[in-house]
Amino acid sequence: MFVVIFKKLVPLSWPARGSVTQFSVLQHKSLIIGRSLTSSLESDDTQQRSFVVSYLVNSCGFSPETAVSASRKLNFQNPDRPDSVLALFRNYGLKETHISKLIRVIPALLLASPEKTLLPKLEFFLSIGASRADLAKILNLNPNLLVCSLENRIIPYFNFLKSVVLLNDGNIIQALKRSQRLFLLDVQKNIAPNVAVMREVGMPQSVISLLVSCHTPTVLLNSDRFNKVVREVINMGFSVKETKFIHAMTVFSGNSQLSREHKMNILQEWGWSEDEVQNAFRKYPIFMNASQAKIVTVMDFLVNKMGWPSSAVAKYPLVFNFSLEKRIVPRCSVITILLLKGLMKKHFTIGTILGFSEQQFLNEFVIKYQDDIPELLYVYQGRTDLQKLGYGSEDIHRIREL
């Protein structure tokens, strides 16, 4: 077979002596033409890749390295289609940072049809009440919504949430802004069984709606895991009719049993009794979502630096969900100055200090005393601290004795 094929290409007999030179010349010319053609093709490919890289850098805000990587997934020779895609996104209120992220995640979006593929989906979300700001958040979290089917995936899922889960349009928009997978999973396999479990245990529709719209990752657990979490929370004594049930579910779904036990052990090492830990969890379940490091840091500040007894913190465990830098330290610094100046007595709870709204705290503890201590607002805003005002560790230590 190989001989037959070869016959068609080259004569089997060696060329006569006089024709050897001519044969070599032809061979040489063929090699030159082949190399020239290969070089030309490589040059064209390099130029095209260079064009794509340049476009991604200049029009999409990519770094050169990211652009080179993304260019391997794209093939276009002029900017018409990509320009129309970017223009559509901008017209619908997406900022350059949002657009850049979308293209980084799914480079092929630049080659999608603006009219047939992208526009109908953007219009759909606006039609159910999403604002353009909502749209940016939804797509920032769920870029794959732009490549899944509107008719076969998005609309059926939307109709399920409306008719079976009984969410209104606003609830669905909130859920989309909280979950990366809501419209990407199989409705009957991933959502319907969990909704059935919620109804089976007697959870009211208002609580179901809250769980789906505001704590979406929990309701997207696989059905076996979801059912186990529900039973565990019921066994803890939480009522399915209260929102605390949902908060406890988020703790059980987001923290392993080992992690929860570690956190309980840390609190007991700080002096909490087992009853105090259990009562704190029943009162504010979500405090257990704080990391182990956060729990240690907050306890160290409130007990060792501020002088509050450990049992006082146990009565207001929500403190672990507050920002140490933005809320706990600034407010405690203000209270420290007021105590040292003798402008207030230590007759308040942690909940009073840290639980007040921003405006309540400002009115009650900052504005009220600004004539006596003009720099109090600067302390609260973090623009100065106790040390800069002349207070040392011995002054702060005195608070414990007040």
NULO-299763 format. One record per residue (C-alpha): chain; x, y, z; residue in three letters. Coordinates in nm, 4 decimals, padded with zeros to 6 digits, always signed. Example, Ala and Ser with C-alpha at 12.3 -4.5 7.8 and 13.67 -1.06 7.14 Angstrom:
BEGIN
ATOM, A, +01.2300, -00.4500, +00.7800, ALA
ATOM, A, +01.3670, -00.1060, +00.7140, SER
//
This chain:
BEGIN
ATOM, A, +00.0000, +00.0000, +00.0000, MET
ATOM, A, +00.2789, +00.2381, +00.0929, PHE
ATOM, A, +00.4517, +00.1651, -00.2398, VAL
ATOM, A, +00.1367, +00.2481, -00.4352, VAL
ATOM, A, +00.0922, +00.5782, -00.2552, ILE
ATOM, A, +00.4563, +00.6630, -00.2979, PHE
ATOM, A, +00.4382, +00.5925, -00.6706, LYS
ATOM, A, +00.1891, +00.8700, -00.7092, LYS
ATOM, A, +00.4283, +01.1133, -00.5491, LEU
ATOM, A, +00.7778, +01.0161, -00.6657, VAL
ATOM, A, +00.8959, +00.7797, -00.9445, PRO
ATOM, A, +01.0419, +00.4581, -00.8066, LEU
ATOM, A, +01.3408, +00.4716, -01.0401, SER
ATOM, A, +01.6213, +00.7085, -00.9472, TRP
ATOM, A, +01.6453, +00.9999, -01.1895, PRO
ATOM, A, +01.9089, +00.9826, -01.4581, ALA
ATOM, A, +02.2452, +01.1358, -01.3818, ARG
ATOM, A, +02.1743, +01.4402, -01.5893, GLY
ATOM, A, +01.8504, +01.5119, -01.4099, SER
ATOM, A, +01.9815, +01.4862, -01.0517, VAL
ATOM, A, +02.0654, +01.8531, -01.0377, THR
ATOM, A, +01.7232, +01.9493, -01.1687, GLN
ATOM, A, +01.5574, +01.7216, -00.9112, PHE
ATOM, A, +01.7586, +01.8792, -00.6275, SER
ATOM, A, +01.6629, +02.2281, -00.7392, VAL
ATOM, A, +01.2945, +02.1344, -00.7393, LEU
ATOM, A, +01.3316, +01.9821, -00.3917, GLN
ATOM, A, +01.5018, +02.2956, -00.2643, HIS
ATOM, A, +01.2304, +02.5225, -00.4089, LYS
ATOM, A, +00.9597, +02.3074, -00.2468, SER
ATOM, A, +01.1265, +02.3421, +00.0923, LEU
ATOM, A, +01.1508, +02.7194, +00.0526, ILE
ATOM, A, +00.7833, +02.7476, -00.0444, ILE
ATOM, A, +00.6782, +02.5238, +00.2496, GLY
ATOM, A, +00.8791, +02.7250, +00.5014, ARG
ATOM, A, +00.7495, +03.0494, +00.3579, SER
ATOM, A, +00.3876, +02.9299, +00.3856, LEU
ATOM, A, +00.4380, +02.8108, +00.7457, THR
ATOM, A, +00.6048, +03.1378, +00.8379, SER
ATOM, A, +00.3181, +03.3315, +00.6818, SER
ATOM, A, +00.0567, +03.1332, +00.8753, LEU
ATOM, A, +00.2465, +03.1779, +01.2019, GLU
ATOM, A, +00.2807, +03.5479, +01.1321, SER
ATOM, A, -00.0955, +03.5804, +01.0712, ASP
ATOM, A, -00.1730, +03.3946, +01.3937, ASP
ATOM, A, +00.0708, +03.6103, +01.5911, THR
ATOM, A, -00.0779, +03.9297, +01.4496, GLN
ATOM, A, -00.4302, +03.8149, +01.5331, GLN
ATOM, A, -00.3333, +03.7170, +01.8871, ARG
ATOM, A, -00.1565, +04.0498, +01.9257, SER
ATOM, A, -00.4713, +04.2328, +01.8119, PHE
ATOM, A, -00.6893, +04.0434, +02.0628, VAL
ATOM, A, -00.4431, +04.1048, +02.3470, VAL
ATOM, A, -00.4267, +04.4752, +02.2642, SER
ATOM, A, -00.8072, +04.4978, +02.2537, TYR
ATOM, A, -00.8462, +04.3266, +02.5915, LEU
ATOM, A, -00.5936, +04.5608, +02.7512, VAL
ATOM, A, -00.7217, +04.8841, +02.5977, ASN
ATOM, A, -01.0978, +04.8202, +02.5896, SER
ATOM, A, -01.1574, +04.5789, +02.8789, CYS
ATOM, A, -00.8994, +04.6917, +03.1342, GLY
ATOM, A, -00.7089, +04.3622, +03.1390, PHE
ATOM, A, -00.3517, +04.3363, +03.2563, SER
ATOM, A, -00.1142, +04.2214, +02.9794, PRO
ATOM, A, -00.0731, +03.8824, +03.1472, GLU
ATOM, A, -00.4491, +03.8273, +03.1825, THR
ATOM, A, -00.5045, +03.9441, +02.8268, ALA
ATOM, A, -00.2525, +03.6946, +02.6874, VAL
ATOM, A, -00.4217, +03.4112, +02.8770, SER
ATOM, A, -00.7735, +03.5136, +02.7672, ALA
ATOM, A, -00.6659, +03.5620, +02.4050, SER
ATOM, A, -00.6179, +03.1861, +02.3735, ARG
ATOM, A, -00.9964, +03.1495, +02.4075, LYS
ATOM, A, -01.0878, +03.4213, +02.1585, LEU
ATOM, A, -01.0596, +03.4624, +01.7840, ASN
ATOM, A, -01.1588, +03.7892, +01.6196, PHE
ATOM, A, -00.9895, +04.0119, +01.3636, GLN
ATOM, A, -01.1876, +04.3338, +01.4015, ASN
ATOM, A, -01.3517, +04.5085, +01.6985, PRO
ATOM, A, -01.7073, +04.5359, +01.5643, ASP
ATOM, A, -01.8717, +04.2543, +01.7607, ARG
ATOM, A, -01.6763, +04.3100, +02.0866, PRO
ATOM, A, -01.7427, +04.6841, +02.0674, ASP
ATOM, A, -02.1168, +04.6247, +02.0336, SER
ATOM, A, -02.1132, +04.3903, +02.3344, VAL
ATOM, A, -01.9304, +04.6452, +02.5512, LEU
ATOM, A, -02.1622, +04.9235, +02.4349, ALA
ATOM, A, -02.4670, +04.7165, +02.5324, LEU
ATOM, A, -02.3314, +04.6522, +02.8820, PHE
ATOM, A, -02.2539, +05.0218, +02.9294, ARG
ATOM, A, -02.5995, +05.1222, +02.8087, ASN
ATOM, A, -02.7504, +04.9008, +03.0780, TYR
ATOM, A, -02.5576, +05.0679, +03.3567, GLY
ATOM, A, -02.2642, +04.8321, +03.4070, LEU
ATOM, A, -01.9463, +05.0037, +03.5241, LYS
ATOM, A, -01.6117, +04.9341, +03.3630, GLU
ATOM, A, -01.5031, +04.7219, +03.6611, THR
ATOM, A, -01.8172, +04.5064, +03.6275, HIS
ATOM, A, -01.7662, +04.4643, +03.2538, ILE
ATOM, A, -01.3991, +04.3753, +03.2964, SER
ATOM, A, -01.4881, +04.1053, +03.5506, LYS
ATOM, A, -01.7583, +03.9598, +03.3245, LEU
ATOM, A, -01.5145, +03.9289, +03.0339, ILE
ATOM, A, -01.2402, +03.7853, +03.2553, ARG
ATOM, A, -01.4772, +03.5137, +03.3785, VAL
ATOM, A, -01.6338, +03.4430, +03.0375, ILE
ATOM, A, -01.4138, +03.5834, +02.7555, PRO
ATOM, A, -01.6512, +03.4381, +02.4924, ALA
ATOM, A, -01.9090, +03.7018, +02.5905, LEU
ATOM, A, -01.7223, +03.9385, +02.3598, LEU
ATOM, A, -01.8311, +03.7253, +02.0650, LEU
ATOM, A, -02.1937, +03.6746, +02.1764, ALA
ATOM, A, -02.4752, +03.8278, +01.9778, SER
ATOM, A, -02.5853, +04.1455, +02.1576, PRO
ATOM, A, -02.9367, +04.1351, +02.0092, GLU
ATOM, A, -03.0123, +03.7612, +02.0228, LYS
ATOM, A, -02.8160, +03.6368, +02.3252, THR
ATOM, A, -02.7529, +03.9210, +02.5695, LEU
ATOM, A, -03.0267, +04.1812, +02.5267, LEU
ATOM, A, -03.3250, +03.9485, +02.5987, PRO
ATOM, A, -03.1724, +03.8460, +02.9325, LYS
ATOM, A, -03.0943, +04.2017, +03.0386, LEU
ATOM, A, -03.4482, +04.3054, +02.9468, GLU
ATOM, A, -03.5965, +04.0113, +03.1386, PHE
ATOM, A, -03.4321, +04.1063, +03.4663, PHE
ATOM, A, -03.5382, +04.4680, +03.4266, LEU
ATOM, A, -03.8936, +04.3502, +03.3503, SER
ATOM, A, -03.9224, +04.1766, +03.6891, ILE
ATOM, A, -03.8248, +04.4929, +03.8732, GLY
ATOM, A, -03.4464, +04.4868, +03.8929, ALA
ATOM, A, -03.2890, +04.8297, +03.8804, SER
ATOM, A, -02.9756, +04.8866, +03.6753, ARG
ATOM, A, -02.7768, +04.8849, +03.9999, ALA
ATOM, A, -02.9390, +04.5503, +04.0875, ASP
ATOM, A, -02.8546, +04.4208, +03.7405, LEU
ATOM, A, -02.4871, +04.5042, +03.7891, ALA
ATOM, A, -02.4802, +04.3185, +04.1242, LYS
ATOM, A, -02.6671, +04.0188, +03.9850, ILE
ATOM, A, -02.4365, +03.9791, +03.6846, LEU
ATOM, A, -02.1271, +04.0500, +03.8915, ASN
ATOM, A, -02.2190, +03.7523, +04.1115, LEU
ATOM, A, -02.3797, +03.5399, +03.8393, ASN
ATOM, A, -02.2001, +03.6001, +03.5056, PRO
ATOM, A, -02.3136, +03.2570, +03.3851, ASN
ATOM, A, -02.6700, +03.3898, +03.3629, LEU
ATOM, A, -02.5600, +03.5520, +03.0371, LEU
ATOM, A, -02.4726, +03.2189, +02.8776, VAL
ATOM, A, -02.7499, +02.9920, +03.0058, CYS
ATOM, A, -03.0805, +02.9621, +02.8205, SER
ATOM, A, -03.3454, +03.2238, +02.8919, LEU
ATOM, A, -03.6327, +03.0020, +02.7761, GLU
ATOM, A, -03.5100, +02.6681, +02.9140, ASN
ATOM, A, -03.3415, +02.7762, +03.2370, ARG
ATOM, A, -03.4053, +03.1306, +03.3595, ILE
ATOM, A, -03.7784, +03.1704, +03.2926, ILE
ATOM, A, -03.8765, +02.8204, +03.4203, PRO
ATOM, A, -03.6746, +02.8800, +03.7377, TYR
ATOM, A, -03.8364, +03.2197, +03.7840, PHE
ATOM, A, -04.1827, +03.0693, +03.7394, ASN
ATOM, A, -04.1039, +02.7967, +03.9960, PHE
ATOM, A, -03.9959, +03.0515, +04.2570, LEU
ATOM, A, -04.3109, +03.2542, +04.1899, LYS
ATOM, A, -04.5672, +02.9745, +04.1832, SER
ATOM, A, -04.4260, +02.7083, +04.4169, VAL
ATOM, A, -04.2054, +02.8979, +04.6636, VAL
ATOM, A, -04.4430, +03.1967, +04.6390, LEU
ATOM, A, -04.1680, +03.4560, +04.6207, LEU
ATOM, A, -04.2523, +03.7952, +04.4770, ASN
ATOM, A, -04.0299, +03.9626, +04.2174, ASP
ATOM, A, -03.8471, +04.1634, +04.4830, GLY
ATOM, A, -03.7630, +03.8482, +04.6815, ASN
ATOM, A, -03.6252, +03.6817, +04.3690, ILE
ATOM, A, -03.4069, +03.9811, +04.2894, ILE
ATOM, A, -03.2702, +03.9763, +04.6468, GLN
ATOM, A, -03.1977, +03.6043, +04.6157, ALA
ATOM, A, -03.0140, +03.6576, +04.2877, LEU
ATOM, A, -02.7921, +03.9164, +04.4553, LYS
ATOM, A, -02.6997, +03.6639, +04.7257, ARG
ATOM, A, -02.6336, +03.3412, +04.5404, SER
ATOM, A, -02.4086, +03.2331, +04.2543, GLN
ATOM, A, -02.6059, +02.9162, +04.1832, ARG
ATOM, A, -02.9738, +02.9983, +04.2206, LEU
ATOM, A, -03.0695, +02.9900, +03.8520, PHE
ATOM, A, -02.8000, +02.7430, +03.7514, LEU
ATOM, A, -02.9225, +02.4339, +03.9394, LEU
ATOM, A, -03.1920, +02.1837, +03.8516, ASP
ATOM, A, -03.5161, +02.3054, +04.0113, VAL
ATOM, A, -03.6757, +01.9668, +04.0702, GLN
ATOM, A, -03.3543, +01.8079, +04.1976, LYS
ATOM, A, -03.2071, +02.0870, +04.4105, ASN
ATOM, A, -03.4872, +02.3156, +04.5264, ILE
ATOM, A, -03.8220, +02.1347, +04.5234, ALA
ATOM, A, -03.7194, +01.8636, +04.7788, PRO
ATOM, A, -03.5959, +02.1284, +05.0242, ASN
ATOM, A, -03.9151, +02.3315, +04.9897, VAL
ATOM, A, -04.1101, +02.0116, +05.0602, ALA
ATOM, A, -03.9071, +01.9525, +05.3793, VAL
ATOM, A, -03.9767, +02.3073, +05.5011, MET
ATOM, A, -04.3490, +02.2622, +05.4529, ARG
ATOM, A, -04.3432, +01.9164, +05.6072, GLU
ATOM, A, -04.2032, +02.0496, +05.9386, VAL
ATOM, A, -04.4613, +02.3293, +05.9457, GLY
ATOM, A, -04.2455, +02.6258, +05.8485, MET
ATOM, A, -04.4698, +02.9253, +05.7660, PRO
ATOM, A, -04.4586, +03.0704, +05.4158, GLN
ATOM, A, -04.3091, +03.3958, +05.5465, SER
ATOM, A, -04.0132, +03.2076, +05.6956, VAL
ATOM, A, -03.9682, +02.9975, +05.3798, ILE
ATOM, A, -03.9611, +03.3132, +05.1693, SER
ATOM, A, -03.7047, +03.4705, +05.4039, LEU
ATOM, A, -03.4832, +03.1626, +05.3872, LEU
ATOM, A, -03.4891, +03.1423, +05.0071, VAL
ATOM, A, -03.4470, +03.5131, +04.9407, SER
ATOM, A, -03.2031, +03.6162, +05.2149, CYS
ATOM, A, -03.0164, +03.2959, +05.2999, HIS
ATOM, A, -03.0136, +03.1358, +04.9575, THR
ATOM, A, -02.6926, +02.9262, +04.9920, PRO
ATOM, A, -02.8544, +02.7326, +05.2777, THR
ATOM, A, -03.1605, +02.6338, +05.0758, VAL
ATOM, A, -02.9317, +02.5208, +04.7909, LEU
ATOM, A, -02.7762, +02.2431, +05.0005, LEU
ATOM, A, -02.8294, +01.8941, +04.8631, ASN
ATOM, A, -03.1540, +01.7456, +04.9931, SER
ATOM, A, -02.9948, +01.4958, +05.2357, ASP
ATOM, A, -02.7757, +01.7610, +05.3954, ARG
ATOM, A, -03.0629, +02.0102, +05.4089, PHE
ATOM, A, -03.2938, +01.7601, +05.5782, ASN
ATOM, A, -03.0232, +01.6766, +05.8352, LYS
ATOM, A, -02.9671, +02.0458, +05.9168, VAL
ATOM, A, -03.3415, +02.1035, +05.9659, VAL
ATOM, A, -03.3670, +01.8085, +06.2068, ARG
ATOM, A, -03.0583, +01.9181, +06.4028, GLU
ATOM, A, -03.1975, +02.2680, +06.4528, VAL
ATOM, A, -03.5356, +02.1318, +06.5612, ILE
ATOM, A, -03.3581, +01.9076, +06.8146, ASN
ATOM, A, -03.1847, +02.2176, +06.9535, MET
ATOM, A, -03.5261, +02.3480, +07.0542, GLY
ATOM, A, -03.5718, +02.6212, +06.7904, PHE
ATOM, A, -03.9224, +02.6885, +06.6622, SER
ATOM, A, -03.9738, +02.6604, +06.2857, VAL
ATOM, A, -04.2081, +02.9589, +06.3123, LYS
ATOM, A, -03.9292, +03.2017, +06.4145, GLU
ATOM, A, -03.6557, +03.3624, +06.2113, THR
ATOM, A, -03.4014, +03.2353, +06.4657, LYS
ATOM, A, -03.4614, +02.8933, +06.3153, PHE
ATOM, A, -03.3185, +03.0207, +05.9862, ILE
ATOM, A, -03.0195, +03.1796, +06.1613, HIS
ATOM, A, -02.9464, +02.8511, +06.3367, ALA
ATOM, A, -02.9709, +02.6718, +06.0012, MET
ATOM, A, -02.7101, +02.9019, +05.8495, THR
ATOM, A, -02.4755, +02.8192, +06.1394, VAL
ATOM, A, -02.5263, +02.4442, +06.1063, PHE
ATOM, A, -02.4907, +02.4515, +05.7279, SER
ATOM, A, -02.1860, +02.6783, +05.7258, GLY
ATOM, A, -01.9925, +02.5298, +06.0187, ASN
ATOM, A, -01.8969, +02.1685, +06.0732, SER
ATOM, A, -01.9730, +02.0073, +06.4067, GLN
ATOM, A, -01.5999, +02.0077, +06.4827, LEU
ATOM, A, -01.5786, +02.3829, +06.4150, SER
ATOM, A, -01.8765, +02.4553, +06.6410, ARG
ATOM, A, -01.7238, +02.2452, +06.9177, GLU
ATOM, A, -01.3920, +02.4336, +06.8875, HIS
ATOM, A, -01.5730, +02.7656, +06.9254, LYS
ATOM, A, -01.7651, +02.6416, +07.2285, MET
ATOM, A, -01.4400, +02.5229, +07.3875, ASN
ATOM, A, -01.2784, +02.8639, +07.3264, ILE
ATOM, A, -01.5664, +03.0419, +07.4999, LEU
ATOM, A, -01.5513, +02.8019, +07.7944, GLN
ATOM, A, -01.1775, +02.8676, +07.8225, GLU
ATOM, A, -01.2700, +03.2374, +07.8565, TRP
ATOM, A, -01.4973, +03.1518, +08.1479, GLY
ATOM, A, -01.8342, +03.0851, +07.9900, TRP
ATOM, A, -02.0284, +02.7997, +08.1450, SER
ATOM, A, -02.1871, +02.5365, +07.9219, GLU
ATOM, A, -02.5292, +02.6856, +07.9990, ASP
ATOM, A, -02.4071, +03.0322, +07.8992, GLU
ATOM, A, -02.2835, +02.8976, +07.5653, VAL
ATOM, A, -02.6147, +02.7220, +07.4994, GLN
ATOM, A, -02.8218, +03.0233, +07.6046, ASN
ATOM, A, -02.6119, +03.2566, +07.3898, ALA
ATOM, A, -02.6634, +03.0324, +07.0889, PHE
ATOM, A, -03.0393, +03.0154, +07.1416, ARG
ATOM, A, -03.0534, +03.3933, +07.1824, LYS
ATOM, A, -02.8326, +03.4904, +06.8868, TYR
ATOM, A, -02.7461, +03.1803, +06.6797, PRO
ATOM, A, -02.5552, +03.3764, +06.4165, ILE
ATOM, A, -02.2782, +03.4710, +06.6592, PHE
ATOM, A, -02.1391, +03.1225, +06.5938, MET
ATOM, A, -02.0637, +03.2272, +06.2361, ASN
ATOM, A, -01.7744, +03.4365, +06.3691, ALA
ATOM, A, -01.4343, +03.2773, +06.3186, SER
ATOM, A, -01.2391, +03.1284, +06.6058, GLN
ATOM, A, -00.9777, +03.4027, +06.5697, ALA
ATOM, A, -01.2469, +03.6733, +06.5834, LYS
ATOM, A, -01.3935, +03.5256, +06.9028, ILE
ATOM, A, -01.0520, +03.5259, +07.0718, VAL
ATOM, A, -00.9709, +03.8824, +06.9592, THR
ATOM, A, -01.3037, +04.0264, +07.0766, VAL
ATOM, A, -01.2896, +03.8484, +07.4129, MET
ATOM, A, -00.9333, +03.9702, +07.4670, ASP
ATOM, A, -01.0320, +04.3307, +07.3966, PHE
ATOM, A, -01.3527, +04.3390, +07.6025, LEU
ATOM, A, -01.2257, +04.1364, +07.8995, VAL
ATOM, A, -00.8551, +04.2184, +07.9209, ASN
ATOM, A, -00.8506, +04.5746, +07.7855, LYS
ATOM, A, -01.1961, +04.7050, +07.8761, MET
ATOM, A, -01.2369, +04.5095, +08.1984, GLY
ATOM, A, -01.5808, +04.3643, +08.1313, TRP
ATOM, A, -01.6458, +04.0282, +08.2996, PRO
ATOM, A, -01.6729, +03.7323, +08.0647, SER
ATOM, A, -02.0300, +03.6693, +08.1806, SER
ATOM, A, -02.1297, +04.0200, +08.0605, ALA
ATOM, A, -02.0157, +03.9345, +07.7098, VAL
ATOM, A, -02.2104, +03.6085, +07.7262, ALA
ATOM, A, -02.5331, +03.8091, +07.7675, LYS
ATOM, A, -02.4749, +03.9901, +07.4372, TYR
ATOM, A, -02.3002, +03.7415, +07.2031, PRO
ATOM, A, -02.4021, +03.9396, +06.8955, LEU
ATOM, A, -02.0909, +04.1459, +06.9683, VAL
ATOM, A, -01.8868, +03.8836, +06.7801, PHE
ATOM, A, -02.0595, +03.9814, +06.4563, ASN
ATOM, A, -01.9586, +04.3485, +06.4864, PHE
ATOM, A, -01.6446, +04.4919, +06.3321, SER
ATOM, A, -01.3719, +04.5347, +06.5916, LEU
ATOM, A, -01.2074, +04.8235, +06.4041, GLU
ATOM, A, -01.5192, +05.0083, +06.2880, LYS
ATOM, A, -01.7568, +04.9600, +06.5793, ARG
ATOM, A, -01.6214, +04.7985, +06.8956, ILE
ATOM, A, -01.2951, +04.9882, +06.9428, VAL
ATOM, A, -01.4254, +05.3391, +06.8481, PRO
ATOM, A, -01.7295, +05.3116, +07.0750, ARG
ATOM, A, -01.5342, +05.1687, +07.3648, CYS
ATOM, A, -01.2748, +05.4464, +07.3255, SER
ATOM, A, -01.5472, +05.7095, +07.3544, VAL
ATOM, A, -01.6919, +05.5420, +07.6640, ILE
ATOM, A, -01.3441, +05.5166, +07.8179, THR
ATOM, A, -01.2889, +05.8928, +07.7855, ILE
ATOM, A, -01.6328, +05.9724, +07.9309, LEU
ATOM, A, -01.5639, +05.7454, +08.2278, LEU
ATOM, A, -01.2174, +05.8909, +08.2916, LEU
ATOM, A, -01.3577, +06.2445, +08.2704, LYS
ATOM, A, -01.6267, +06.1513, +08.5211, GLY
ATOM, A, -01.9043, +06.2461, +08.2790, LEU
ATOM, A, -02.0820, +05.9119, +08.3129, MET
ATOM, A, -02.0973, +05.6165, +08.5475, LYS
ATOM, A, -02.0347, +05.2571, +08.4557, LYS
ATOM, A, -02.4028, +05.1687, +08.4663, HIS
ATOM, A, -02.4507, +05.0311, +08.1169, PHE
ATOM, A, -02.4357, +04.6996, +07.9368, THR
ATOM, A, -02.2356, +04.5897, +07.6371, ILE
ATOM, A, -02.5630, +04.5756, +07.4477, GLY
ATOM, A, -02.6307, +04.9408, +07.5252, THR
ATOM, A, -02.2948, +05.0545, +07.3944, ILE
ATOM, A, -02.2563, +04.8280, +07.0956, LEU
ATOM, A, -02.6200, +04.7606, +07.0118, GLY
ATOM, A, -02.7259, +05.1209, +06.9574, PHE
ATOM, A, -02.7702, +05.2359, +06.6008, SER
ATOM, A, -02.5109, +05.4748, +06.4610, GLU
ATOM, A, -02.7271, +05.7816, +06.5153, GLN
ATOM, A, -02.8377, +05.6723, +06.8613, GLN
ATOM, A, -02.4791, +05.6300, +06.9760, PHE
ATOM, A, -02.3719, +05.9635, +06.8288, LEU
ATOM, A, -02.6591, +06.1475, +06.9985, ASN
ATOM, A, -02.6229, +05.9760, +07.3352, GLU
ATOM, A, -02.2460, +05.9548, +07.3780, PHE
ATOM, A, -02.0733, +06.1931, +07.1351, VAL
ATOM, A, -02.2781, +06.5005, +07.0445, ILE
ATOM, A, -02.4124, +06.5280, +07.3980, LYS
ATOM, A, -02.0602, +06.5760, +07.5395, TYR
ATOM, A, -01.8898, +06.7616, +07.2557, GLN
ATOM, A, -01.8791, +07.0941, +07.4406, ASP
ATOM, A, -01.6954, +06.9267, +07.7297, ASP
ATOM, A, -01.4647, +06.7176, +07.5076, ILE
ATOM, A, -01.4323, +06.8711, +07.1572, PRO
ATOM, A, -01.2014, +06.5912, +07.0358, GLU
ATOM, A, -01.4570, +06.3186, +07.1177, LEU
ATOM, A, -01.5860, +06.3065, +06.7611, LEU
ATOM, A, -01.2298, +06.2646, +06.6307, TYR
ATOM, A, -01.1839, +05.9679, +06.8640, VAL
ATOM, A, -01.5050, +05.8120, +06.7385, TYR
ATOM, A, -01.4044, +05.8650, +06.3768, GLN
ATOM, A, -01.0626, +05.7099, +06.4382, GLY
ATOM, A, -00.8788, +06.0324, +06.3575, ARG
ATOM, A, -00.7095, +06.0260, +06.6980, THR
ATOM, A, -00.6733, +05.7769, +06.9811, ASP
ATOM, A, -00.6434, +05.7647, +07.3592, LEU
ATOM, A, -00.2652, +05.7713, +07.3567, GLN
ATOM, A, -00.2556, +06.0893, +07.1475, LYS
ATOM, A, -00.4909, +06.2504, +07.3978, LEU
ATOM, A, -00.2516, +06.1695, +07.6817, GLY
ATOM, A, -00.4186, +05.8618, +07.8257, TYR
ATOM, A, -00.1870, +05.5749, +07.9147, GLY
ATOM, A, -00.2453, +05.2126, +08.0060, SER
ATOM, A, -00.2700, +05.3038, +08.3767, GLU
ATOM, A, -00.5648, +05.5340, +08.2980, ASP
ATOM, A, -00.7402, +05.2633, +08.1037, ILE
ATOM, A, -00.6686, +05.0178, +08.3855, HIS
ATOM, A, -00.8553, +05.2499, +08.6276, ARG
ATOM, A, -01.1785, +05.1893, +08.4370, ILE
ATOM, A, -01.1964, +04.8407, +08.5773, ARG
ATOM, A, -01.2196, +04.9872, +08.9269, GLU
ATOM, A, -01.4906, +05.2410, +08.8443, LEU
//
